[in-house]
Amino acid sequence: MSSNPDLHSQLKELIPEQQERLKKLKSEHGKVQLGNITVDMVLGGMRGMTGLLWETSLLDAEEGIRFRNLSIPECQKKLPAAKPGGEPLPEGLLWLLLTGKVPNKEQVDALSKELRSRATVPDHVYKAIDALPVSAHPMTQFAMGVMALQVQSEFQKAYEKGIHKSKYWEPTYEDSLSLIAQLPIVAAYVYRRIYKNGQVIPKDDSLDYGGNFAHMLGFDSPDMQELMRLYVTIHTDHEGGNVSAHTGHLVASALSDPYLSFAAALNGLAGPLHGLANQEVLLWIKSVVEECGENITTDQLKDYVWKTLNSGKVVPGFGHGVLRNTDPRYLCQREFALKHLPDDPLFQLVSKLFEVVPPILTELGKVKNPWPNVDAHSGVLLNHYGLTEARYYTVLFGVSRSIGICSQLIWDRALGLPLERPKSVTMEWLENYCKKSA
Ligand SMILES: CC(C)(COP(=O)(O)OP(=O)(O)OC[C@H]1O[C@@H](n2cnc3c(N)ncnc32)[C@H](O)[C@@H]1OP(=O)(O)O)[C@@H](O)C(=O)NCCC(=O)NCCS
């Protein structure tokens, strides 16, 4: 089975054994307690409350993300690359997330080819985007494009025809692969429409997923293509509880198709405490340079950080809802910068922030994680290669996130996961409950 180059056939083989596994877990351990729910958890955004099944990745607060048990450095080592020793191909990560197995080059090439064969976007999608003012936020235009793609949903058609529930995963797979294949085209269209007078660059079928995405945006340098492969790979998935992943999963639990579910996820990603932070980081770094120049001293930088905090704002790119250490997605981007652009002044500023910000956030006394996250780094890399439009950055994150969210959605349907419906309570209910249990 491991050498079969067809992803769909591999999944077909894997699904029955995973269904059995879930059934056994339910029947043998269904009543095992996973912890206590406290009032703090209910009031605190459900932090620390284990409540979701998410197969594709798992986050450790100290170590960071593992994609199907592989850390980011392990993925960089084991997943096929476009060139020897190069960054992993995102298609390889898609395969890994879906199957739990590291693909060989032939399997990844077959998947690249399949994605290319699905990469045609109907005209009405461009028209839907064109109906918005060019000044609309890139994420709004992107989400609009995804909604317009929904018209082609195979899941919706199959459901209307009365498909048996044991087969739900098949049209979900079809929709997911088509969506993943078409997103770079929609995303590049939004970029070229807003920033390049609408001059669209056609796809290049000789390129892989990440390389072609960079090409359609207008960047053909081999280093930018490598950056895009790395970028798309590391932003795919971050277990299930983050806003975009959870939203996608929640909406899909109502049997909304992958397009509807992913469009909802994108709207969550567009929030400044989540995906929009990458935009905020570069804008903030540029504001530092504007005010203090590129050769800012450590003391000036400290003052600027305090000024940001004292004006009631967060320092973008630092902190995390779950992580309690430097994000490995930050570290691999730092490695990339050290290899390809060590002298870039903005990279040097990012390095200085790595030294200056954590002690200040620690001094505040309330920040649970003073360390940098993924968003603290991505902007300066993109900026270095000429993708300077920070407002667009979250769209890149969105393209990548489709790979994680859709992989899990396929498993949601394959495993027959139910409608999500947690219990909510009022403050009055909590007060009465606490009085009774005192
Ligand atoms: C990511 C983030 C939303 C996590 O939120 P969280 O889980 O509530 O974080 P904490 O529990 O550490 O927050 C405790 C307090 O510290 C503050 N804090 C956390 N990170 C901070 C930061 N980078 N700068 C300033 N204050 C911060 C919070 O705003 C909160 O303050 P409050 O009690 O006055 O409301 C938060 O760290 C943040 O806003 N970071 C900046 C935005 C960002 O980089 N987002 C991308 C995440 S990948």
The ligand as an SDF file (V2000), in Angstrom:
LIG
                    3D

 48 50  0  0  0  0  0  0  0  0999 V2000
   -2.0910   35.2780   20.5730 C   0  0  0  0  0  0  0  0  0  0  0  0
   -2.8630   35.9090   21.6890 C   0  0  0  0  0  0  0  0  0  0  0  0
   -4.2040   36.4240   21.1430 C   0  0  0  0  0  0  0  0  0  0  0  0
   -3.1430   34.8510   22.7620 C   0  0  0  0  0  0  0  0  0  0  0  0
   -4.0700   35.3870   23.6750 O   0  0  0  0  0  0  0  0  0  0  0  0
   -4.2590   34.7710   25.1260 P   0  0  0  0  0  0  0  0  0  0  0  0
   -4.3160   33.3000   25.0630 O   0  0  0  0  0  0  0  0  0  0  0  0
   -5.4190   35.4860   25.7370 O   0  0  0  0  0  0  0  0  0  0  0  0
   -2.8810   35.2060   25.8150 O   0  0  0  0  0  0  0  0  0  0  0  0
   -2.5640   35.3530   27.3660 P   0  0  0  0  0  0  0  0  0  0  0  0
   -3.3640   34.4180   28.1950 O   0  0  0  0  0  0  0  0  0  0  0  0
   -1.0890   35.3300   27.4880 O   0  0  0  0  0  0  0  0  0  0  0  0
   -3.1040   36.8350   27.6580 O   0  0  0  0  0  0  0  0  0  0  0  0
   -3.0260   37.3820   28.9550 C   0  0  0  0  0  0  0  0  0  0  0  0
   -2.8930   38.8810   28.8430 C   0  0  0  0  0  0  0  0  0  0  0  0
   -1.6410   39.1900   28.1900 O   0  0  0  0  0  0  0  0  0  0  0  0
   -1.8640   40.0170   27.0890 C   0  0  0  0  0  0  0  0  0  0  0  0
   -0.9500   39.6820   26.0060 N   0  0  0  0  0  0  0  0  0  0  0  0
   -0.7520   38.4560   25.4390 C   0  0  0  0  0  0  0  0  0  0  0  0
    0.1160   38.5770   24.4080 N   0  0  0  0  0  0  0  0  0  0  0  0
    0.4450   39.8780   24.3220 C   0  0  0  0  0  0  0  0  0  0  0  0
    1.2510   40.6130   23.4350 C   0  0  0  0  0  0  0  0  0  0  0  0
    1.8800   40.0540   22.4000 N   0  0  0  0  0  0  0  0  0  0  0  0
    1.3650   41.9520   23.6410 N   0  0  0  0  0  0  0  0  0  0  0  0
    0.7190   42.5460   24.6560 C   0  0  0  0  0  0  0  0  0  0  0  0
   -0.0930   41.9030   25.5120 N   0  0  0  0  0  0  0  0  0  0  0  0
   -0.2260   40.5880   25.3330 C   0  0  0  0  0  0  0  0  0  0  0  0
   -3.2790   39.6950   26.6530 C   0  0  0  0  0  0  0  0  0  0  0  0
   -3.8120   40.7440   25.8450 O   0  0  0  0  0  0  0  0  0  0  0  0
   -3.9730   39.5510   27.9910 C   0  0  0  0  0  0  0  0  0  0  0  0
   -4.2000   40.8430   28.5000 O   0  0  0  0  0  0  0  0  0  0  0  0
   -5.5650   41.2120   29.3060 P   0  0  0  0  0  0  0  0  0  0  0  0
   -5.5970   40.2610   30.4600 O   0  0  0  0  0  0  0  0  0  0  0  0
   -5.3690   42.6360   29.6670 O   0  0  0  0  0  0  0  0  0  0  0  0
   -6.6910   40.9770   28.3450 O   0  0  0  0  0  0  0  0  0  0  0  0
   -2.0690   37.0760   22.3340 C   0  0  0  0  0  0  0  0  0  0  0  0
   -0.8190   36.6030   22.7860 O   0  0  0  0  0  0  0  0  0  0  0  0
   -1.8620   38.2310   21.3850 C   0  0  0  0  0  0  0  0  0  0  0  0
   -2.7210   39.1100   21.2730 O   0  0  0  0  0  0  0  0  0  0  0  0
   -0.6950   38.2730   20.6470 N   0  0  0  0  0  0  0  0  0  0  0  0
   -0.4660   39.2830   19.6510 C   0  0  0  0  0  0  0  0  0  0  0  0
   -1.2200   38.9440   18.3810 C   0  0  0  0  0  0  0  0  0  0  0  0
   -0.6090   37.7570   17.6610 C   0  0  0  0  0  0  0  0  0  0  0  0
    0.5970   37.6980   17.4810 O   0  0  0  0  0  0  0  0  0  0  0  0
   -1.4640   36.8280   17.2390 N   0  0  0  0  0  0  0  0  0  0  0  0
   -1.0150   35.6730   16.4420 C   0  0  0  0  0  0  0  0  0  0  0  0
   -1.1390   34.4250   17.2080 C   0  0  0  0  0  0  0  0  0  0  0  0
   -0.4320   33.0690   16.3300 S   0  0  0  0  0  0  0  0  0  0  0  0
  1  2  1  0
  2  3  1  0
  2  4  1  0
  2 36  1  0
  4  5  1  0
  5  6  1  0
  6  7  2  0
  6  8  1  0
  6  9  1  0
  9 10  1  0
 10 11  2  0
 10 12  1  0
 10 13  1  0
 13 14  1  0
 14 15  1  0
 15 16  1  0
 15 30  1  0
 16 17  1  0
 17 18  1  0
 17 28  1  0
 18 19  1  0
 18 27  1  0
 19 20  2  0
 20 21  1  0
 21 22  1  0
 21 27  2  0
 22 23  1  0
 22 24  2  0
 24 25  1  0
 25 26  2  0
 26 27  1  0
 28 29  1  0
 28 30  1  0
 30 31  1  0
 31 32  1  0
 32 33  2  0
 32 34  1  0
 32 35  1  0
 36 37  1  0
 36 38  1  0
 38 39  2  0
 38 40  1  0
 40 41  1  0
 41 42  1  0
 42 43  1  0
 43 44  2  0
 43 45  1  0
 45 46  1  0
 46 47  1  0
 47 48  1  0
M  END
$$$$
